[in-house]
Amino acid sequence: MKIEIKKPKFTNKKETQVDVELNHPEFGWIPYTFHYETKDESFDGLVREYLNKKDTLIEAFKE
C-alpha cells in the first residue's frame, strides 16, 4: 500500500506527535495525527516509514 502524505509538523515539545494530511482515494486530503508511541505497524507503520526518510522535512513545534 502506498500513501501520499503532505504538511508534516510536530504538535508537541517531545516531538512524539506529528500532524499530517493524507490523500484518500475517495475523500481527498484528510487530516491525521500520528503518534510515535503507537505500536501498530499496519497503517501507522507506513506513516512512520515516510516520516523517517532522510529527505522528509517535518515542521518544528510552535507554542
C-alpha positions in Angstrom: 0.0 0.0 0.0 1.4 3.4 -0.9 0.1 6.6 0.7 0.6 10.3 -0.2 1.4 12.5 2.8 2.0 16.2 3.0 2.4 19.0 5.5 4.0 17.0 8.4 4.5 19.1 11.6 5.3 18.2 15.2 2.5 19.1 17.6 4.2 18.7 20.9 7.6 19.6 22.5 8.7 16.0 22.9 8.3 15.5 19.1 6.3 12.3 19.6 3.2 13.5 17.6 3.0 14.6 14.0 0.0 16.1 12.2 -0.1 15.3 8.5 -2.5 15.3 5.6 -3.2 12.0 3.9 -4.5 11.7 0.3 -7.5 9.4 0.5 -8.6 8.0 -2.9 -12.3 8.8 -2.2 -12.3 11.7 0.2 -9.2 13.6 -0.9 -6.8 15.2 1.6 -7.7 14.4 5.2 -6.0 15.4 8.5 -4.4 12.7 10.6 -2.3 12.7 13.8 0.5 10.1 14.0 1.9 9.1 17.4 5.4 7.7 17.5 4.5 5.6 20.6 1.9 3.7 18.6 2.9 0.0 18.3 0.5 -0.7 15.4 2.6 -1.5 12.3 -0.2 -1.7 9.8 -1.2 1.8 8.7 0.9 3.7 11.2 3.9 1.7 10.1 3.5 3.2 6.6 3.3 6.7 8.1 6.3 6.1 10.3 8.3 4.8 7.3 7.5 8.0 5.4 8.4 10.3 8.3 11.7 8.5 9.0 13.0 9.1 5.4 16.1 11.3 5.4 14.6 13.8 2.9 11.3 14.3 4.8 11.1 17.7 6.4 8.9 17.9 9.5 7.9 21.4 10.6 9.0 22.3 14.1 6.6 22.5 17.1 5.5 26.1 17.8 3.8 27.0 21.0 
